[in-house]
Amino acid sequence: MAAGSTRVLEADEWQQRRDRHVARVDAWLEPHLDRRRRGEPHPVEDFLFTYYSFRPTALRRWHPGFGVVLTGGHDYAEVRGYAVQSGGATVTRDHLRLLQPRVKATGSLLRATRDRQPSFGCFGLHEWAMVHGAAADEVRHAGWPLRLGGAGTDAVVEEHRITCSHFDAYRFFTASARPMNTLRPGADDRAELEQPACLHAGMDLYKHAYRLCPLVPSELVADCFELARDIRVLDMRASPYDLSGLGYRPVPIETAEGKQEYVAGQREFVQRAAPLRRRLIEECARLLAS
């Protein structure tokens, strides 16, 4: 959609899009909500709902994006950022202005990440550094055993060069592991360090997308969620935890074969993330031009 243009969606068209989105998202939400009701946490499947702040109900809500009028969209009268008039519901220009600093910052970070050479030497050691030197009951997923035990896990961390470039992973390193990292990522230098092969940078496309809601289409948010969900599987298969009881075959990054498998997974996700990152960058440019 060109900057400044407005598109009108008739009720049957936008309701079909909404229903497809809800059906797609419910396939992810319902197992999570069932586990939450039973009090059964899942270290892989629940991550996107516990680590990220977007509530399940918010992910389920469909948005067409800024510049679209939903004919007869009276259900959106109480949705933040919308105005409902005789012609239908649409995200307001005032809401776009309110979120403009976020749009600008997001676009800048995404462009910087896109333009940086991918680095394939981290081998997922961030999850190992998060448990280095920790007691068994202090690790993040204490309900699951460490595949190599505490001493074996610590040895892997100490024998490798740790090169984590992502602040939101690095900040969870244990105190003993933090000095081992060759970088010191901070909350304010993401644009100088984030790179496209980082699994967390790929998962964070979901965060960038939902933080732009309701300015961007929900289909894009769901595409980013799906990518993040798949990345999380590799993230935890390569972690020090033994999740074979959940059906996850380990990627033993302490071995040469495991490292090769991990890098192959990284390369695949770099390819899958690139078009989503591009779409988010294009959305940011469109919104700023509007």
Buried (B, 14 or more C-beta within 10 A) or exposed (E): BEEEEEEEBEEEEBBEBBEEBBEBBBEBBEEBEEBBEEEEBBBBBBBBBEEBEBEBEBBBBBBBBBBBBBBBBEBBEEBEBBBBEEEBBBBEEEBBEEBBEBBEBBBBBBBBBBEBEBEBEBBBBBBBBBBBBBEEEEBEBEEBBBBBEBEEBBBBBBEBEBBBBBBBBBEBBBEBBBEBBEBEBEEEEBBEBBBBBBBBBBBBBBBBBBBBBBBBBBBBBBBBBBBBBBBBBBBBBBBBBBBEEEEBEBBBBBEEEBBEBBBEBBEEBBEBBEEBBEBBBEBBBBBEEB
